[in-house]
Amino acid sequence: MVGKTISAYTDAKTASRVDAIAKLEHRPTSQIAGMALKFFVGLPLEARIILLQIEALASADDLEELNREITRTLLHFQHKIVHRQMIDQMNVDNLDRLETEDDILLAAVELTR
């Protein structure tokens, strides 16, 4: 992937967290920073403004709660994508032949063989 180096300034605590994440994930710090930057600039203007306002006004507890909510939303969306992929890969060709519970049970037994 062709990219461009962008220099950014951040506080020592954030820089330390980026270093720790990079070591934990065995990735360069530039990759961690690039991913964060890509996420931020991908947000609509209104969301970026709100995020900056929250950062300025929120307590540490508020920011922890925000992180939990964002994480919950990401997990929900990941589940939605995986679910869709599973449905797309399901073989439903013979489902029209399953008319009774016995047909369903027989098909289930055949799948386990």
N, C-alpha and C positions, 0 to 999 in steps of 0.2 A: 504494500500500500504506500503510495506516495503521499507524504505529509509535509507539514511545515512546523518548524520549531517556533513556539511562542514562549516568551519569558513571562513569568507571573510572580508577583510578590504575595506572600502569605505570612501569617504570624508563625512563631516558632512551634506552637502547639499543633497547628494544622500540618506543618512541614514534618513534624515528628510522627504524626499519625499516618501521613502518606508513606514515609519511610518504613514504618512498621507494617503497613498493609502490603507494600511492595515485597518486603522480606517474607512475610507470611505466604503470599501468593506466588512467590518466585517470579516476579515481573519487575521490569524497570519502573522507577518512580515516574518517569515521563509517561508511561502507559497508564498509570493510575490517574495522573493529573489530566491526561488527554481524555480519558473516559468521563471524568467528572465535568470537564469543560464541555464535552460534547453533549452531555445530559443537560447542563445548565442552559447552553445556547439553543438547545432544541425546545425549551419551554417557550410558551407564548409570552409576549411582553408583560401581560398582566400578571402571570405567574411569577416571573422574575422579580417584578416590583413587589409583589406580596411577600415573596421569600426574603427579599432584602428588608422589608418592614418587619417581618417576624423576627429576623435575626437581630434587628436593632431593639425591638421592644420585648421580646420574650424572655422568660426566665429559663434557667437551666432545665428545670422540670418540663417547661413547655417544649423546649427543643428536643428533649428525650421523647416526649409524647409524639411530637411531629415525626421523629425518626421511626417510632414504632408504627405509626399510621402509614408512612410511606412504605415501610417494609411489608406491612400487611397487604397493601395495594399491589406491590410488586409480586408477592407470592400468589395472590388471587389471580393476577393477570397471567403469571407463569402457568398456573393450573388450567386456566382457560385455554391457553395455547396448546398445552400438552393434551388436554381432553379433545380438542379439535383434531389434532394430529392422530390420536388414537382412533377416533371415529372415522377419519379418512382412510386409515389402513385396515379397518375391519372388513372381513370377508362376509358380505351379506347376500351373496348370490343364492344361497339355498334357504334363506329364511322364509320364503313364501311356501315352502313345503312343510313347515312346522305348524301344524294345525291344532294338535292336541298336546296336553301335558306329557303324554307318553312320547310323542315325537320329540319334544324338547329334551326330555330326560335321555332318550336314546342318543340324540345329537351330542349332548353333554358328555355322555359316557364315551362316545366315539372320539371326541376331542381329547380325552385324557389318555387314550391309547397311543 
